[in-house]
Amino acid sequence: MAENKNYDSQFCGNLAIHQTNSIQDYGYLLVIDQANLEIIQGSENIEHIFKKKIQDLLGDTLASFLNIEDLAHLKVEIGKGERSRLPFHFKLNLPTGAIPLHILAHVKKEFIILEIEQEADAIERSFTAVFQEVRSFISTIEKTANVREICEASIQEIRRLSGFDGIRMYSFDKNWNGTVIAEEITGELEHYIGQTFPASDVPKQARALYIKNPYRLIPNRLYQSYRLYPVINPISNGFLDLSDCNLRSIAGVHLEYMANMHVTASMSIRVMVDGNLWGLISCHHQTPKYLSVENRSIFEWLSMEISHRISSVIMQESLTYSTELLKKKAQITENIFSKGSIVRGLAEDQNQNLLSLFNATGFLVHLNGLISKVGVVPENEALDNLILWIEGNSFVNVYATNNLSDVYEDANHYSDIASGLLIIPINPSQGDFIVCFRPEVVKRIKWGGDPNQAINFEKDGKSYHPRNSFKLWLETVHGQSEEWLEQEMETAESLRNFLFEFGATQLYN
């Protein structure tokens, strides 16, 4: 099968989705000069609050609309330097009366972006009540034993709190394809558990924005978009960077994508591991659905707790596996010392050799021009040609691939034996090395729609649309082995150092 098209890097990843110059209609936006709090830019719907058009507000100071206490609080927070997502609850003083507002401030070097929301008849709970609810959830996930249990408990809680029709947990692979690993669905939404969605569904620039923003809310894909005025920010002399803003309007292709999924509202919550985007919790609703500022704050909190718990479990699993590898490597080095021979130490103990250490089905040791083989390896002629290829590449560092035929075409003929390859140089200057083999593991990917149709261009080559079907699309992948894990690579490097030092003090045997 031909390689899938990579729309993530070829097209979608180049769209400037952070410079839409417009916002969704569930809030308002103002930009104020940090030096004097003068209004320099805003969304055209700001008239709904101030009863004045944005053109008439330019030059006014925000201070004239705030009481003394709120103004002092704002100035203190601004004085702490550049920061994002600072929450405030202010009263806007107007001739018609005081209007309570929720404000999220993003303090830049020379100006401040204010995201403003007005919630009618919103009932805010005490911190104690919110904490008790979140603490109950934390207690639940603390008892989970693995990542899947954490994900299932998380989406159940988020669905209970939010009332969305569907909640799905996606985890990303190394190519940023997202697989649904947990799901809670009601109504007419389709089930996608176990299905994989191509990276272009959440392209790289969108993933970058999730590093900055814990969630993304779209209450209604049919929202009215409001532009910023003036178009050019007078301080930056360019389009306003809305990367930090929840209100940022949505690319048309994504709204079309939502329509094709038969959803009207959505919210995505990030999951971070070691500072990297690990996955997303995707919430969908068939009708418009607005979530209060309070609920979104709770989900931001839950995002941190879920990320922390998943990180802890992954780290513990990694440490456990590293410890297991360390014990096996220690036994191998002891065998080499006791036998006084690299070859015999690596190969003779069937329970503690390289097959066990690296989960391989075969390996060879190439020392002093001699080859020692253990387990299942390619036939002699194929093996000789592979060794020539290895020698020609002069590997000086540990090298691994789980798709050997991708870098060495002849390996196509014995993918059932050697789709995976691990090379451990012992003494590169003398051509001494170890090679471990892993067999092909046929992978069947259940795509949520044909990944080659993720983006469909019109005849002009510029206009485009997302795929209109998410029907299960099966792909069978051949020629790949299980991937070599980071812990295995570290163990291979440690073993390489030992073998080099051992060989420097003794003759190879």
N, C-alpha and C positions, 0 to 999 in steps of 0.2 A: 504494500500500500504506500502511496506517495506520502511524503512528509506533510503534516498539517501546516496550513498557512499560519504565519505568526503575525496576526493583526496587532498584537500587543506592542510589538516593536516597530512594525512596518507602517502603522497608521495611527491607531488609537492613542498610543503613547505620546504622540506629538501634539495633541489638541490642548490648547490653552484654556482648560476648564476653570482656572482660577481667576481669569480675567473676563468674566461674562458681562461686567458693567451693568448688572441688573440683579434684582433680588426677587424672592418669592413673596407672596402677598400676605403671609401670616405675621409679618413684622415690618419694621421700618429701620432705616439706616441713616446715621448722621456721621460726618467726619468733622472734627474740630481741631483747630490749630492748637498745639500743645502750649505754645508761648502765651496765648491770651484767651484760650477757650472760645475763639471765634468760630462760628459755623462756616465751613468753606465748601462743603459738598453734602449731598443727601439724596435720598430716594424720592421720587416724584410723588409717592403716596404719603409723605410726611404731613401733607395738608390735612389728612384725616385726624391727626392729633393736634397740631398747632393752629389749625384753621387758617393757615397762611401757606401759600405756595413756597416750594423750596427756593425759587428765584427771589422771593421777598424775604426769606430767612437769612440768606447769605449776608454775612457781616454782623449779624446779631451774635451776642455772646451767650453761651449756655448758662453762664452764671445768673443771667437775668431771669431764668426760668426755674431756678432751684432755691430751696431755702438754705439758710446759713449752715446748718448741720450737714446736709447732704453735700453741699459744695465743699466744705472742709474735708469731708471724708474722701471725696473724689480727688481733691488735690493731694492728699496724703498718699493715696494709692498711685497716682501718676508720678509722684516724686520718687517712687521706688524703682523707676527705670522701666525698660522695655519688657512687657509681659503680655500674655494673651489670656482671654477667657476669664476676666475678672467680673464676678457677678455683683450687681447692685440692685437695690429696690428703692427707687426714688419716687418722689411726688413732683410732678410737673405743675408749676404754678402758672395758670392762665387766667385771663379775665373772666372766663366762664366757670372757673373753679379749679381745684387741685385734681390731677389725674395720676393715680398710682401706676407706675411702670416697672417692668423688669428690664434691666439693662445688662448687656454683656459687653465689657470694654476690652479693646485690644490696643495696648499702648505701644505705639511705634516711636521711632526716633524723633520725628518732628510733628506728628499728628496722632490723633486718637480716633479709632473707629468705634462707634457705639451701635450695637444691635439692640433694638428696642421692641418689646412686646407688651401688649396690653391685654390682660386676661380679665374678662368680665366675670364677676361673682366667683372668683377662684377662692377656694378654701385651703389655706396652707396649714399643714400639720406642724406640730412642734418637732424640734430636732430629736427629742427623745422617742417620739412615736415612729419617726422615719428610721432612726438607728435601730430600734427594736426589730423592725421588719427586715432591715438589711442584715442585722446580726443573726437572725434566724436562718437566713439563706447561707451566710458564711458558715454557720454550724453544720448545715447540711452538706456543703461541698467539702468541708474539712474531713468528712467521713468517707468520701469517695476514694476508690482505690486506683483508678486509672483515668486517662483522659476522656474516654467515651462516657464514663459515668458522670464526670464533671460537666461535659457538654449536655447530656440529657437532663441533668438536674438544673442546669442554667437556663435552658430554653423553656422548661416547664415553669420556672419562676418568672421569667420575663413575660411569658404568655399570660400568666395569672395576673401580673401587675398591669400589663398594657392592654390586654383584650384584643390583640391583633389576631386576624384569622389564621395566619400561618407564621411560624418561627422556624428558621433553619440555621444550623451551625455549619459553616464552611471552614475547611482547613486548606491552606495553600501548599502545593508541592514546590519543588525547586524551580519549576518553570512558571510558577504563579497560576497554574490551573487550580480551581477551587472545587473540592469534593464535599458533598453534603454528608456529614457524619452523624447528624442528629436532626430530628424533625418533629414538629408538633403542628398538625394541620387540621382545619375544620372547614366546613362549607364546600365550595366547589373548586377550591384551589387544588392543583395537581401535586402529586407526591413525587419528590425528587431524591429520596434517600438513596445513597450509594452512587448517585450520578455525579459526573464531573463537568464543570463549566469552564470554557476556555479563558485564558488570562485576559483576553480583550474585553470580557464582561466587566472586569474591574481593572482597567488599564493602569499602567505604571504611574501616571500622574495622579490618578484617583487614589491609588494606594499610598502615594506620598502624602496626600492630603489627610489620610486617616492617621498618619503619624502625628499630625498636628491636632486633629479633631477626634474625640472619642466616639462621636456618633454623627449621623447624617439623617436629617428628617425631611421627608417630602409628604406633607399632609394631604396634598391633592395634586396629582399630576396635571390636572386641568387648571392650575392656578393662573392668575393674571400676573404677568411679569411687569415689574416697575423699574424703569431705568434710573441711573444716577445722573444728577445734574450738579455741576457741569460734567460733561463727558470726560474731560481730562482733569485729573486732580491737580490743583494749582501749586501744590508743593512738590509732588513727585514728577510733575509734567508728563504723566502717562496714565494709562488705565489703572484704576485702583486694584491692588492685589487683594482679593477676597479669600485667600487660602484659609484664613482662620475663621471665617464667618459661616455660621449655620444657615443664614438666610440666603447665601449665594444661590443664584438661579441655576437651573439644571440644563445640561446639554440636551438638545432636541432628540438626539439619538437614544439617550437613556429614557426619556419620557416615552418614546415609541417602544422601547424595550419593555417598559412596564405595561404598556397597553397590550403588547403581545403575550405577556404573562397573565393578562386579565386581572391586574391589580391597579388600584387607584392611589393608595397611600403606601408608603414604605418608610422604614427606618433601619439603618445599618449601624451596628455597634462593633467596634474594633476589639480584637483580642491580640495582645502583645506578648511576646516572649523574648527576653534578652534584648529589648529595645527594637525588635523587628516585628513587623506585622505578621502574625501567625495565622490569623483567620478572621472571619466576620460572622456576627450573628445578624441574620437578615430577617426583618419583620415585614410582612405584607398584609394588606387589608383590601378587600374588594370595593369598599366605599371610602369616601374621604374620612380621614381620621387625624385629629390634632391631639398631640400629647402636651400636657401642661409643662411649664418650666420645671416644676417640682419633680414630676415623673422623669423628665429627661435628666435631671440632676441625679436622681436615684440610679438610672441606667448608667450614667457616667461612673458612679461609684461602683456599681456591679461590674462594669467593664474592668475596673482595676482589680477587684477581688477575683474575678474569673481568671484574668490574666496571671495574677499572682499564683493562684492554685495550680493552673495548668503548668506554669513555669516550674513550680516546685516539684510536681510529679515527673515532668520531663527530666529535670535535673537529677532527681533521685534514680530514675530508670537509667540515666546515662552513667551515674556514679556506680550503680550496681553492675552494669555491664563492663565498665572500665576496670572495676575490681576483679571481675571474673577473668578478663583478658590478662590482667597483671599476674594473677596466679598461674595461668597457663603458660605465660611467657617465662615466668620464674622457673617453672618446671623444665621448660625446654633449655634454658640457659644452664640449669643444673645438669641436665643430661649431656650437654656439650662439654661442660667442664669435666664431668665424671668419665666420659668416654674419650676425652681429648681429641674430639673430631667433630667438625661442623656437620658433615654429612650424616654420620651415624647418630649424632645427637638430635638432628632434626627429624630423622626418618625412622629410627628403629623402634621407638616406643609408640605403638599404634594408638594409645590412649592420650598421649601428650605430644603430638607432633603438629606440624603446620596445618594439617587438615582440620584439626580441632580448633586451633588458635584462630584461623581466619575463615572458618566455615567454608572451606574449599573442598572440591572433590578430587583434586590432583595438584601436584606441584613438582617442580624440578629444581635442582641445585646445579649451577654451572660454575665449576671451580677448576682452575688450572687446565682449562680446555676439555675437561671431562664432565659428562652429564649424568646425574643420578635422578631417577624418576620414581615418584610414589603416587599411587592412585591412578585416576583416569586422566590421561593427557593425550594430545593429538598424536596421530601416527608419525613415524620417524621422519618421512620426507617433509610433511607439513611442519613438524616441530623444528627441523633444521632450518627451514625458510623463516619461521617465526623468530628463531634465535638470531638469524642474520639481520632481520628487521630490528630486533632489540639492540643488537650491537651497532647497527647503523645509526640509531637514534642517540646513542651514547647517554643513556639516562644516568644522571648523577644524583637525583633525588627520588624518593619513593613515588611511584606512578601507579595510578589505578584508573580503570575504565570499566563500566558495566555494559559497554557496547563496542566490543573490540572491532567488529567489522566496519564500524564507522570511521576508524582510524587506520585499519589494516584490512583491506578488502578481501584478501584470501581467507580470512577467518570465517567468511560466509559458509564455507564448505564444512566447518566443524563447530557451528554455533551451539550444537547440543552438548559439546564438551567444553568449549572455551569462549563463551560470550562475555564472560567477565575475566579481567586480567589484573593481577597485582604484581608489580616489579619492585623488588627490594635490591638495590645495588649494594654489593658488599665492598668491592674495590673497583670502581669504574675504570681506573687506569690499566688494570689487568684483565678487564672484561669478566669479572666475577659477579654473579648475581643470582637471585632466587626469583622464580616465577610461580605464582599460585593461580589456579584456574577455577572458575565457577561456570556451571552450565547455564544454558538458556532457561529462563522462566517465562513461559508464554503469558502475556498480560492481556486481559480483556477489559477494556475501558468502556464504561457505560456513560457516554456523553449526553448531556442535556441539549440535544439538537446537534446537527452536523457542524463540527468546529470549523470546517472549511467554508461554511456559509454564515459565520458569525457576523460578518459585515458584507453587505451587498451594495455595490456601487451602481449608480445609474450611468447612462451612456456618456454623460459629460465627464465622468471620471472624478468628479468632485462631490456631488451629492451622494449620500449613502444612507442605508437603513440597516437596522439589526435584523437578525434572522427572525422569521415569523413563526417558527415552530420549535418547540422544546421537546418534541417527541424523542424517545429513547433512540440513540444512534450508537451502534456497537462498533468498536474498533479492536482488532486483534494485533498486538504488537509482538513481533518476533525479534530474535537476535539480541536480547538484553538479559542480563543476569540480575540477581539481587544487587542493590547498590552497596558499595563499600562505605561503611559508616565512618564518621570522623574519629571515633574511638579506635577503630581498626587501623586507620591511617596513622594515628599517633603511636599505636603499638608497633606497627611496621617500622616506623622511624626509630623508635627506641631499640628494636631488635637489630636494625641496620647498624646503629652505633655500636652495639655490643659485638656484633660479628666482625666489624671492621677492627675494633680494638683487639679482639681475640685473635684474628688473623695476623695482626701486626706483631704479636708475641710468639706465635706458633706457626709451624708449617701447616698448610691446609691438608686435611686427610679425607 
